[in-house]
Amino acid sequence: MKGTYHLAAPSQCTAYQVKVWGRLSADWSEWLNGVRITPEDDATIIDAMVDQAALRGILCQIWDLNLTVVSVTRIEQEKGER
C-alpha cells in the first residue's frame, strides 16, 4: 500500500468534527450520543470525542437522517488534553 497511516490506540478517543449539509437543532445531540451540535447557515457542525466505532455509529445515524456529509475532520489535540 502507498501512503503512511497513523492509527490511534484502540482505547484512545479522538476528537472529530463532522460537517453536514442541512440543519439540526441542538436537540438531536442526545440521539447522536451526546455530541455537541452547532447549526450554521445551511450546515451543521457536529463535534465529538469518540473512538472509531462510535464515529462510525454517528455517521450511520447521519445516514439514517438522510443528511449529506460535507466533511469529517480529525481534530489534533495537545498532549494530555482530553
N, C-alpha and C positions, 0 to 999 in steps of 0.2 A: 504494500500500500504506500502511496505517496503521502507526504504531509506529516506533520507532527501532531500527536494527540496527547492532551494532558487530561487525565481523569482524576477527579476528586476521590478521596477515600469514600467507600460506600456509606459509612456512618456520618459523613460530613454533610452539613446543609450548606447550600449556596443560595445567594440572592439572585433572583431573576426579575426582569421587567418584561411583561408581555403587553404589547400594544395591539388592540383590536379595533377594527372598523365598526363603528356603531357606539351607542351609549348604553352604559349600565349604571344604575344608581348604586350608591354605597350599600344599599340593602342586599345586594347579591353577594356581599362578602362572606356571609355565613355559609351560603350554599357552595362557595368556592373555597372552603376550608379556612376561612378567616383571613384571607389575603386583603391587602389594602387596595381599594378601588378608587381611582381618581378620574372622573369624567373630564374631557377636554374637547372643545369644539365638536368634531364629528367622530371622535375616537374615545377610547377608554384606556387608561394605563392601569395595569394590574401588577402590583409589587408583591413578591412572595419570597420567603426564605424557606426553601424546600430541598429535598433530595430529588434525584432523577425520577423516581417512581411517582412522587407527589406532583412534580411538574407535569409528567405525562397525564396524570389524573386531571389536573387543572385544564390542560389542553384538550382532553377528551370532553370535559364539561363545556368548554367554549364551543367545541364542535357541535355538541348536543343542542346548544342555544342557536346554532346556525350563524355564528359570528365569523367574520373573516379575520384571521391573524395577520397583522401587518408586520410585526417583528417580535422576536424573542431575543433578549439581550441578557447575558450573564453579567452581573454587577460585581466588579472587583471589590474586595473588602480589605481593609487594613488588617495586618496581623493582629490576632487577638480579638477582633471585632466580631460580634455575632448578631 
